[in-house]
Amino acid sequence: MAEWKMICRVEDVPRLGSRVVKSAAGDIAVFRTSTDEVFALRDACPHKGGPLSQGLVHGTQVTCPLHGWRLHLDSGEAVAPDVGCARRYSSKVEGGAVFLEI
């Protein structure tokens, strides 16, 4: 059964950047937008497995550093015309702390 786990403080994730969290299921990229929204995706692009954590965050999307695929942070879905999806993890911020449901 999944549970909420505190992983860091919001300020530990750079604005318009990410932080990698190690888990038994693999690396998870935790992203922070310019408006301090926090999202979490599996740290692998569905195209060729590129490290999404090293991509550029813009709005609520991230661009993979390998081949430029863009993914929606809220769903993990690739932006058309590309097709694919990175696993999304539920995240929340409470009292300045970031929690993931893992």
Secondary structure in CASP SS format (residue, H / E / C, confidence):
PFRMAT SS
TARGET T0000
AUTHOR 0000-0000-0000
METHOD secondary structure of the structure
MODEL  1
M C 1.00
A C 1.00
E C 1.00
W E 1.00
K E 1.00
M E 1.00
I E 1.00
C E 1.00
R E 1.00
V H 1.00
E H 1.00
D H 1.00
V C 1.00
P C 1.00
R C 1.00
L C 1.00
G E 1.00
S E 1.00
R E 1.00
V E 1.00
V E 1.00
K C 1.00
S C 1.00
A C 1.00
A C 1.00
G C 1.00
D C 1.00
I E 1.00
A E 1.00
V E 1.00
F E 1.00
R E 1.00
T C 1.00
S C 1.00
T C 1.00
D C 1.00
E C 1.00
V E 1.00
F E 1.00
A E 1.00
L E 1.00
R E 1.00
D C 1.00
A C 1.00
C C 1.00
P C 1.00
H C 1.00
K C 1.00
G C 1.00
G C 1.00
P C 1.00
L H 1.00
S H 1.00
Q H 1.00
G C 1.00
L E 1.00
V E 1.00
H E 1.00
G C 1.00
T C 1.00
Q E 1.00
V E 1.00
T E 1.00
C C 1.00
P C 1.00
L C 1.00
H C 1.00
G C 1.00
W C 1.00
R E 1.00
L E 1.00
H E 1.00
L C 1.00
D C 1.00
S C 1.00
G C 1.00
E E 1.00
A E 1.00
V C 1.00
A C 1.00
P C 1.00
D C 1.00
V C 1.00
G C 1.00
C E 1.00
A C 1.00
R C 1.00
R E 1.00
Y E 1.00
S C 1.00
S E 1.00
K E 1.00
V E 1.00
E E 1.00
G C 1.00
G C 1.00
A E 1.00
V E 1.00
F E 1.00
L E 1.00
E E 1.00
I C 1.00
END
